[in-house]
Each structure stands twice: as C-alpha cells, then as structure tokens.
Amino acid sequence: MKTSLRRALKATATTAATAALIATGAAAASAHVSVTPDDTGADGYSHLTFNIPNESPAAKTKKVEVKLPTDTPFTSVSVKPVEGWTAQVVTTALPKPVTVAGATVTKAPTEVVWTADAAHEIGPNQYQAFSLSVGRLPAAGTTVVLPAAQTYTDGKVVTWDQKAEAGKEDPEHPAPSFTTTAADDAAPSPSASPQAAAPASQATDATGAWGLGLGALGAVLGATALGLVLAGRRRTAK
C-alpha cells in the first residue's frame, strides 16, 4: 500500500509540475506592453503603471512612447522618475476644444516619451515599469486607449496600437487600455430587497447545521479509513 501511495503522490506531483511549466510558457509567450491603473473611478485621479517587456533575443529597448487620449484628455500628468531614464511630457493643441470638469480645454498632455541611457536599456528577458499620475478620468464606461511604441537598439520599432474586440482573439500588438468605472463617491447600486435577504440569525443557524453535518461525515469517513488500515495490518500479521 505504501508503495502504491508513493507512486500516486509522485504522479500527482509530476502532473502539477508539468501544468505549471505549461502555464509559465503560455504567460511568457503572451507577454506584451500593458497598463494597470490603481483606480478607475470616473472624474478622479489614478496612477497608471506601464509594464514594458523586452521581446528581442539580442537588442535592447532604448525608448518608450505612450500616446495620451485627445478626445477625453488628461488635464494633469506627472511622471514617476526611473533611474537611468529621462521622461518628457509633450503638451499640444487638441484637435477640438473639450470640456473637462466644467472648463474648456484646448491644450493638454498628448504624449509621454521615456529615453534610456546606455547603461539602463531594457535587455533580453527583462522588463521595466513606468508610472504616471493622471486625471481627471473620463465618464464611467469609457475605454481609455493608450497606444505605445517601443524602440530597440537595432532600430526596430514595435507599435502597440491594435484595439482588442470582444469575442475575438487578442491582436498581436494590443494597445494598453482600461475602462473607467463609476465615480468613487457614487452611491452604491441597490442590493437585494430586505424581504429576500435572510436574517443574520437564520444564516448563522444554517451555517452551524452545515458544520455539524460535515463534522459527522468526517468522523464516519475517518472511522472507515481506520478500520481498513487495521484490517490490512491483521491480514499482514497472518
């Protein structure tokens, strides 16, 4: 029995390890430039973190450019310093005036460019994170698309500007994006009606009943297992 148990455990461990390797390989293969906001609430401010992986086996990434929206512009953009990289926030005239928080905006930050010195370029199998503080975010339900361009030391430029479409496979070079949600101070949506919600005492009683039932089942299974082990030992002794 012990030998069989060891074989089963070994097979399980091998299967788990294989699955982990497959998952890791899939994640590496799908690596792309992405953005992660720490807050998506409409009309608020957010820290955006761009993860830039180097996908070249030989060249290094020396420059990163991110385009900012012009139809729902950010009126405030600031850059978190990254050692060995210089950052430039480019402000230009908008294609047309836009109203933000009741004010008419005709110029806004439209691009951020990060440039590395030779000692801090992103090498093969490396990535770098770049952060912006931006605001105000547009109305809830707005998809904020932030196309990026990645320049390598061999002269190659990879543009991450393809829009993902629902129900279709992700494009080869998707543009970093996120969707805004309701304002942080917005009233929460109504929950289930009081009549439909079970009183706390009932929920507690139900939980206790389940706990007792599961405890009894565990005791039965434990006794059965112990009996099988003892029977096996008696047969071995004979």
Solvent accessible surface area in square Angstrom, and as a share of the most:
residue,aa,sasa,rsa
1,M,177,0.79
2,K,157,0.66
3,T,64,0.37
4,S,71,0.46
5,L,108,0.54
6,R,147,0.54
7,R,172,0.63
8,A,55,0.43
9,L,111,0.55
10,K,149,0.63
11,A,59,0.46
12,T,89,0.52
13,A,62,0.48
14,T,81,0.47
15,T,94,0.55
16,A,61,0.48
17,A,55,0.43
18,T,66,0.38
19,A,58,0.45
20,A,58,0.45
21,L,133,0.66
22,I,119,0.60
23,A,63,0.49
24,T,91,0.53
25,G,39,0.38
26,A,61,0.47
27,A,66,0.51
28,A,73,0.57
29,A,92,0.72
30,S,69,0.45
31,A,39,0.30
32,H,69,0.31
33,V,2,0.01
34,S,37,0.24
35,V,15,0.09
36,T,79,0.46
37,P,29,0.18
38,D,99,0.51
39,D,47,0.25
40,T,34,0.20
41,G,2,0.02
42,A,13,0.10
43,D,76,0.39
44,G,19,0.19
45,Y,112,0.43
46,S,2,0.02
47,H,104,0.46
48,L,0,0.00
49,T,43,0.25
50,F,0,0.00
51,N,50,0.26
52,I,0,0.00
53,P,20,0.13
54,N,10,0.05
55,E,87,0.39
56,S,20,0.13
57,P,127,0.80
58,A,88,0.68
59,A,9,0.07
60,K,84,0.36
61,T,0,0.00
62,K,78,0.33
63,K,63,0.27
64,V,1,0.01
65,E,40,0.18
66,V,0,0.00
67,K,104,0.44
68,L,7,0.03
69,P,16,0.10
70,T,50,0.29
71,D,102,0.53
72,T,41,0.24
73,P,2,0.01
74,F,0,0.00
75,T,64,0.37
76,S,49,0.31
77,V,24,0.14
78,S,60,0.39
79,V,39,0.22
80,K,132,0.56
81,P,121,0.76
82,V,27,0.15
83,E,142,0.64
84,G,21,0.20
85,W,18,0.06
86,T,99,0.58
87,A,48,0.37
88,Q,112,0.50
89,V,54,0.31
90,V,38,0.22
91,T,73,0.42
92,T,57,0.33
93,A,75,0.58
94,L,16,0.08
95,P,112,0.70
96,K,136,0.58
97,P,89,0.56
98,V,24,0.14
99,T,97,0.56
100,V,25,0.14
101,A,78,0.61
102,G,74,0.72
103,A,56,0.43
104,T,96,0.56
105,V,19,0.11
106,T,76,0.44
107,K,125,0.53
108,A,3,0.02
109,P,17,0.11
110,T,18,0.10
111,E,26,0.12
112,V,0,0.00
113,V,25,0.14
114,W,2,0.01
115,T,59,0.34
116,A,15,0.12
117,D,69,0.36
118,A,84,0.65
119,A,91,0.71
120,H,68,0.30
121,E,36,0.16
122,I,6,0.03
123,G,4,0.04
124,P,45,0.28
125,N,154,0.79
126,Q,101,0.45
127,Y,142,0.54
128,Q,55,0.24
129,A,38,0.29
130,F,0,0.00
131,S,21,0.14
132,L,1,0.01
133,S,34,0.22
134,V,0,0.00
135,G,0,0.00
136,R,86,0.31
137,L,5,0.03
138,P,18,0.11
139,A,73,0.56
140,A,57,0.44
141,G,58,0.56
142,T,37,0.22
143,T,76,0.44
144,V,2,0.01
145,V,36,0.21
146,L,0,0.00
147,P,39,0.24
148,A,5,0.04
149,A,18,0.14
150,Q,1,0.00
151,T,15,0.09
152,Y,6,0.02
153,T,61,0.35
154,D,99,0.51
155,G,56,0.54
156,K,125,0.53
157,V,79,0.45
158,V,17,0.09
159,T,68,0.40
160,W,4,0.01
161,D,74,0.38
162,Q,78,0.35
163,K,149,0.63
164,A,66,0.51
165,E,99,0.44
166,A,109,0.85
167,G,92,0.88
168,K,139,0.59
169,E,164,0.74
170,D,107,0.55
171,P,33,0.21
172,E,140,0.63
173,H,48,0.21
174,P,15,0.10
175,A,11,0.09
176,P,5,0.03
177,S,50,0.32
178,F,18,0.08
179,T,69,0.40
180,T,3,0.02
181,T,70,0.41
182,A,62,0.48
183,A,32,0.25
184,D,103,0.53
185,D,132,0.68
186,A,51,0.39
187,A,94,0.73
188,P,123,0.77
189,S,94,0.61
190,P,132,0.83
191,S,104,0.67
192,A,77,0.59
193,S,57,0.37
194,P,112,0.70
195,Q,161,0.71
196,A,77,0.59
197,A,59,0.46
198,A,70,0.54
199,P,70,0.44
200,A,82,0.64
201,S,72,0.47
202,Q,107,0.47
203,A,51,0.39
204,T,93,0.54
205,D,99,0.51
206,A,53,0.41
207,T,94,0.55
208,G,38,0.36
209,A,65,0.50
210,W,180,0.63
211,G,43,0.42
212,L,144,0.72
213,G,41,0.40
214,L,110,0.55
215,G,46,0.44
216,A,61,0.47
217,L,97,0.48
218,G,41,0.39
219,A,69,0.53
220,V,92,0.53
221,L,109,0.54
222,G,42,0.40
223,A,66,0.52
224,T,76,0.44
225,A,54,0.41
226,L,108,0.54
227,G,36,0.34
228,L,122,0.61
229,V,62,0.36
230,L,75,0.37
231,A,24,0.19
232,G,12,0.12
233,R,161,0.59
234,R,144,0.53
235,R,169,0.62
236,T,117,0.68
237,A,91,0.70
238,K,201,0.85
